[in-house]
Amino acid sequence: MYDTESITGAPIIPATSHRDEDGVTRVFLRAELDLGAGLDDPIKATQALAAVVEKSIRERPEQWLWIHRRFKRAEWPPEPRAASLTQTPSA
């Protein structure tokens, strides 16, 4: 696996943030994520990281915002064009 921890030995420290009732954003650092044997298995490592993200979302689902373009390679059906754009002028 080519990640910071396996290449440099740097720990993975999960961090989350949320805005409280007063509008102040608070940042929380969790305990170092120990991938153990999963460090050499990309599937296990991904599952461990996803579990941390899932836990954070479940704790405060109203604070969750997906900002990554997840379906960038999806082939969506074409959007219907407005009738005025598709009609040809009569002669």
C-alpha positions as CSV (number, residue, x, y, z in Angstrom):
1,M,0.0,0.0,0.0
2,Y,1.4,3.4,-0.9
3,D,0.3,5.7,1.8
4,T,2.0,8.1,4.2
5,E,2.1,5.6,7.1
6,S,3.7,2.7,5.1
7,I,6.2,4.9,3.3
8,T,7.2,7.4,6.0
9,G,6.1,5.7,9.2
10,A,3.9,8.7,10.0
11,P,0.9,7.9,12.1
12,I,-2.7,8.3,10.8
13,I,-4.5,10.6,13.2
14,P,-8.2,10.9,12.3
15,A,-9.6,14.4,12.8
16,T,-13.2,15.6,12.7
17,S,-14.9,18.9,13.1
18,H,-18.4,20.2,13.7
19,R,-20.1,23.5,14.3
20,D,-21.8,23.8,17.7
21,E,-25.0,25.7,18.5
22,D,-23.1,29.0,18.9
23,G,-21.7,28.7,15.3
24,V,-18.2,27.9,16.6
25,T,-16.3,25.1,14.7
26,R,-14.7,22.6,17.0
27,V,-11.9,20.3,15.8
28,F,-11.4,16.9,17.4
29,L,-8.4,14.6,17.1
30,R,-9.0,10.9,17.6
31,A,-6.5,8.3,18.8
32,E,-3.9,7.2,16.3
33,L,-5.4,4.7,13.9
34,D,-3.5,1.4,14.1
35,L,-3.9,-0.5,10.9
36,G,-1.7,-3.4,12.2
37,A,-1.6,-6.2,9.7
38,G,-4.1,-4.3,7.5
39,L,-1.2,-2.0,6.5
40,D,-0.1,-4.5,3.9
41,D,-3.7,-5.3,2.7
42,P,-5.3,-2.4,0.9
43,I,-8.8,-3.8,1.4
44,K,-8.4,-4.1,5.2
45,A,-6.8,-0.7,5.4
46,T,-9.6,0.9,3.4
47,Q,-12.2,-0.8,5.6
48,A,-10.5,0.5,8.7
49,L,-10.4,4.0,7.4
50,A,-14.0,3.8,6.2
51,A,-15.1,2.6,9.6
52,V,-13.6,5.8,11.2
53,V,-15.4,8.0,8.7
54,E,-18.6,6.1,9.2
55,K,-18.4,6.5,13.0
56,S,-17.9,10.3,12.6
57,I,-20.9,10.5,10.3
58,R,-23.1,8.5,12.6
59,E,-22.2,10.6,15.6
60,R,-23.3,13.9,13.8
61,P,-25.1,13.1,10.6
62,E,-26.4,16.7,10.3
63,Q,-22.8,17.9,10.0
64,W,-21.9,15.7,7.1
65,L,-21.1,17.2,3.7
66,W,-19.8,15.3,0.7
67,I,-17.5,17.5,-1.3
68,H,-15.8,15.0,-3.5
69,R,-17.0,14.5,-7.1
70,R,-17.8,10.9,-6.4
71,F,-19.4,10.0,-9.8
72,K,-17.1,11.8,-12.1
73,R,-16.9,8.9,-14.6
74,A,-20.6,8.1,-14.5
75,E,-22.5,8.3,-17.8
76,W,-25.7,10.2,-17.0
77,P,-28.5,10.4,-19.5
78,P,-28.5,13.7,-21.3
79,E,-30.6,16.4,-19.8
80,P,-33.8,17.3,-21.8
81,R,-33.4,20.5,-23.7
82,A,-35.9,23.3,-23.3
83,A,-38.6,23.1,-26.0
84,S,-37.7,26.6,-27.2
85,L,-34.2,25.5,-28.0
86,T,-35.2,22.4,-30.0
87,Q,-37.9,23.9,-32.1
88,T,-37.0,25.3,-35.5
89,P,-38.5,28.5,-36.8
90,S,-41.3,28.0,-39.3
91,A,-40.7,29.5,-42.8
